[in-house]
């Protein structure tokens, strides 16, 4: 359950089983069998075979290139191995218990995601504060694209710049840029709307 196959993933999607519930189900379960090196297993098995048997195999193989001997040897090899049973662990857990554990797993995942996002944002804001003119140039380029997505990005960038420059001597730079963009583009209603949404312009 820790690493689903494509078929298992499709089945989980069909039944709307989210990742946290699958993780809760897998918790404490048996691990996947460790894959072994087939060539070393063959070598160990061959060492245990009688010399006369191996000589007979080799002689037949050399005399008949189309011999089915390889299949026969592999069959003997498989018979000599203990059938590996898939490990199973019985855990008497109710659906309610699984869902409760899944909620805990999801909460922890959300917490880690929020912490990661906060670190990334802090880094981005620090870079903006170090070089605010770069952000101003970016907003100008975006505004010139004349697309609604670009206008949204302009407003978001200026909002981030305003946050990055709080307490800085250039703290009013984002507002100034917003006013300048509006003055230069008085007919761009979507741009003005997005700037207003971020609090740069009066409603």
MODELLER restraints for C-alpha pairs under 7 A, 6 or more apart:
rsr = mdl.restraints
at = mdl.atoms
rsr.add(forms.Gaussian(group=physical.xy_distance, feature=features.Distance(at['CA:1:A'], at['CA:22:A']), mean=6.93, stdev=0.5))
rsr.add(forms.Gaussian(group=physical.xy_distance, feature=features.Distance(at['CA:1:A'], at['CA:26:A']), mean=5.11, stdev=0.5))
rsr.add(forms.Gaussian(group=physical.xy_distance, feature=features.Distance(at['CA:2:A'], at['CA:23:A']), mean=6.87, stdev=0.5))
rsr.add(forms.Gaussian(group=physical.xy_distance, feature=features.Distance(at['CA:2:A'], at['CA:26:A']), mean=5.96, stdev=0.5))
rsr.add(forms.Gaussian(group=physical.xy_distance, feature=features.Distance(at['CA:20:A'], at['CA:102:A']), mean=4.79, stdev=0.5))
rsr.add(forms.Gaussian(group=physical.xy_distance, feature=features.Distance(at['CA:20:A'], at['CA:105:A']), mean=5.79, stdev=0.5))
rsr.add(forms.Gaussian(group=physical.xy_distance, feature=features.Distance(at['CA:20:A'], at['CA:106:A']), mean=5.59, stdev=0.5))
rsr.add(forms.Gaussian(group=physical.xy_distance, feature=features.Distance(at['CA:21:A'], at['CA:98:A']), mean=6.80, stdev=0.5))
rsr.add(forms.Gaussian(group=physical.xy_distance, feature=features.Distance(at['CA:21:A'], at['CA:99:A']), mean=6.41, stdev=0.5))
rsr.add(forms.Gaussian(group=physical.xy_distance, feature=features.Distance(at['CA:21:A'], at['CA:102:A']), mean=4.65, stdev=0.5))
rsr.add(forms.Gaussian(group=physical.xy_distance, feature=features.Distance(at['CA:24:A'], at['CA:98:A']), mean=6.04, stdev=0.5))
rsr.add(forms.Gaussian(group=physical.xy_distance, feature=features.Distance(at['CA:24:A'], at['CA:101:A']), mean=5.81, stdev=0.5))
rsr.add(forms.Gaussian(group=physical.xy_distance, feature=features.Distance(at['CA:24:A'], at['CA:102:A']), mean=5.26, stdev=0.5))
rsr.add(forms.Gaussian(group=physical.xy_distance, feature=features.Distance(at['CA:25:A'], at['CA:98:A']), mean=6.67, stdev=0.5))
rsr.add(forms.Gaussian(group=physical.xy_distance, feature=features.Distance(at['CA:29:A'], at['CA:89:A']), mean=6.22, stdev=0.5))
rsr.add(forms.Gaussian(group=physical.xy_distance, feature=features.Distance(at['CA:30:A'], at['CA:87:A']), mean=6.00, stdev=0.5))
rsr.add(forms.Gaussian(group=physical.xy_distance, feature=features.Distance(at['CA:30:A'], at['CA:88:A']), mean=6.18, stdev=0.5))
rsr.add(forms.Gaussian(group=physical.xy_distance, feature=features.Distance(at['CA:30:A'], at['CA:89:A']), mean=6.62, stdev=0.5))
rsr.add(forms.Gaussian(group=physical.xy_distance, feature=features.Distance(at['CA:61:A'], at['CA:67:A']), mean=6.48, stdev=0.5))
rsr.add(forms.Gaussian(group=physical.xy_distance, feature=features.Distance(at['CA:61:A'], at['CA:69:A']), mean=6.86, stdev=0.5))
rsr.add(forms.Gaussian(group=physical.xy_distance, feature=features.Distance(at['CA:125:A'], at['CA:160:A']), mean=6.74, stdev=0.5))
rsr.add(forms.Gaussian(group=physical.xy_distance, feature=features.Distance(at['CA:125:A'], at['CA:161:A']), mean=6.99, stdev=0.5))
rsr.add(forms.Gaussian(group=physical.xy_distance, feature=features.Distance(at['CA:125:A'], at['CA:164:A']), mean=4.89, stdev=0.5))
rsr.add(forms.Gaussian(group=physical.xy_distance, feature=features.Distance(at['CA:126:A'], at['CA:164:A']), mean=6.58, stdev=0.5))
rsr.add(forms.Gaussian(group=physical.xy_distance, feature=features.Distance(at['CA:128:A'], at['CA:135:A']), mean=6.71, stdev=0.5))
rsr.add(forms.Gaussian(group=physical.xy_distance, feature=features.Distance(at['CA:128:A'], at['CA:161:A']), mean=6.31, stdev=0.5))
rsr.add(forms.Gaussian(group=physical.xy_distance, feature=features.Distance(at['CA:128:A'], at['CA:164:A']), mean=6.45, stdev=0.5))
rsr.add(forms.Gaussian(group=physical.xy_distance, feature=features.Distance(at['CA:129:A'], at['CA:164:A']), mean=5.45, stdev=0.5))
rsr.add(forms.Gaussian(group=physical.xy_distance, feature=features.Distance(at['CA:129:A'], at['CA:165:A']), mean=5.79, stdev=0.5))
rsr.add(forms.Gaussian(group=physical.xy_distance, feature=features.Distance(at['CA:139:A'], at['CA:154:A']), mean=5.05, stdev=0.5))
rsr.add(forms.Gaussian(group=physical.xy_distance, feature=features.Distance(at['CA:142:A'], at['CA:150:A']), mean=5.17, stdev=0.5))
rsr.add(forms.Gaussian(group=physical.xy_distance, feature=features.Distance(at['CA:142:A'], at['CA:151:A']), mean=6.84, stdev=0.5))
rsr.add(forms.Gaussian(group=physical.xy_distance, feature=features.Distance(at['CA:142:A'], at['CA:154:A']), mean=6.43, stdev=0.5))
rsr.add(forms.Gaussian(group=physical.xy_distance, feature=features.Distance(at['CA:143:A'], at['CA:150:A']), mean=6.36, stdev=0.5))
rsr.add(forms.Gaussian(group=physical.xy_distance, feature=features.Distance(at['CA:143:A'], at['CA:151:A']), mean=6.05, stdev=0.5))
rsr.add(forms.Gaussian(group=physical.xy_distance, feature=features.Distance(at['CA:143:A'], at['CA:154:A']), mean=6.88, stdev=0.5))
rsr.add(forms.Gaussian(group=physical.xy_distance, feature=features.Distance(at['CA:148:A'], at['CA:190:A']), mean=6.38, stdev=0.5))
rsr.add(forms.Gaussian(group=physical.xy_distance, feature=features.Distance(at['CA:151:A'], at['CA:190:A']), mean=6.79, stdev=0.5))
rsr.add(forms.Gaussian(group=physical.xy_distance, feature=features.Distance(at['CA:151:A'], at['CA:191:A']), mean=4.91, stdev=0.5))
rsr.add(forms.Gaussian(group=physical.xy_distance, feature=features.Distance(at['CA:151:A'], at['CA:194:A']), mean=6.71, stdev=0.5))
rsr.add(forms.Gaussian(group=physical.xy_distance, feature=features.Distance(at['CA:152:A'], at['CA:194:A']), mean=5.91, stdev=0.5))
rsr.add(forms.Gaussian(group=physical.xy_distance, feature=features.Distance(at['CA:155:A'], at['CA:194:A']), mean=5.77, stdev=0.5))
rsr.add(forms.Gaussian(group=physical.xy_distance, feature=features.Distance(at['CA:155:A'], at['CA:195:A']), mean=5.17, stdev=0.5))
rsr.add(forms.Gaussian(group=physical.xy_distance, feature=features.Distance(at['CA:155:A'], at['CA:198:A']), mean=6.48, stdev=0.5))
rsr.add(forms.Gaussian(group=physical.xy_distance, feature=features.Distance(at['CA:158:A'], at['CA:174:A']), mean=5.35, stdev=0.5))
rsr.add(forms.Gaussian(group=physical.xy_distance, feature=features.Distance(at['CA:159:A'], at['CA:198:A']), mean=6.48, stdev=0.5))
rsr.add(forms.Gaussian(group=physical.xy_distance, feature=features.Distance(at['CA:161:A'], at['CA:174:A']), mean=6.07, stdev=0.5))
rsr.add(forms.Gaussian(group=physical.xy_distance, feature=features.Distance(at['CA:162:A'], at['CA:171:A']), mean=6.56, stdev=0.5))
rsr.add(forms.Gaussian(group=physical.xy_distance, feature=features.Distance(at['CA:162:A'], at['CA:174:A']), mean=5.31, stdev=0.5))
rsr.add(forms.Gaussian(group=physical.xy_distance, feature=features.Distance(at['CA:165:A'], at['CA:171:A']), mean=4.74, stdev=0.5))
rsr.add(forms.Gaussian(group=physical.xy_distance, feature=features.Distance(at['CA:175:A'], at['CA:200:A']), mean=5.95, stdev=0.5))
rsr.add(forms.Gaussian(group=physical.xy_distance, feature=features.Distance(at['CA:178:A'], at['CA:195:A']), mean=6.87, stdev=0.5))
rsr.add(forms.Gaussian(group=physical.xy_distance, feature=features.Distance(at['CA:178:A'], at['CA:200:A']), mean=6.40, stdev=0.5))
rsr.add(forms.Gaussian(group=physical.xy_distance, feature=features.Distance(at['CA:182:A'], at['CA:192:A']), mean=6.48, stdev=0.5))
rsr.add(forms.Gaussian(group=physical.xy_distance, feature=features.Distance(at['CA:195:A'], at['CA:201:A']), mean=6.19, stdev=0.5))
rsr.add(forms.Gaussian(group=physical.xy_distance, feature=features.Distance(at['CA:196:A'], at['CA:202:A']), mean=6.29, stdev=0.5))
rsr.add(forms.Gaussian(group=physical.xy_distance, feature=features.Distance(at['CA:196:A'], at['CA:203:A']), mean=6.35, stdev=0.5))
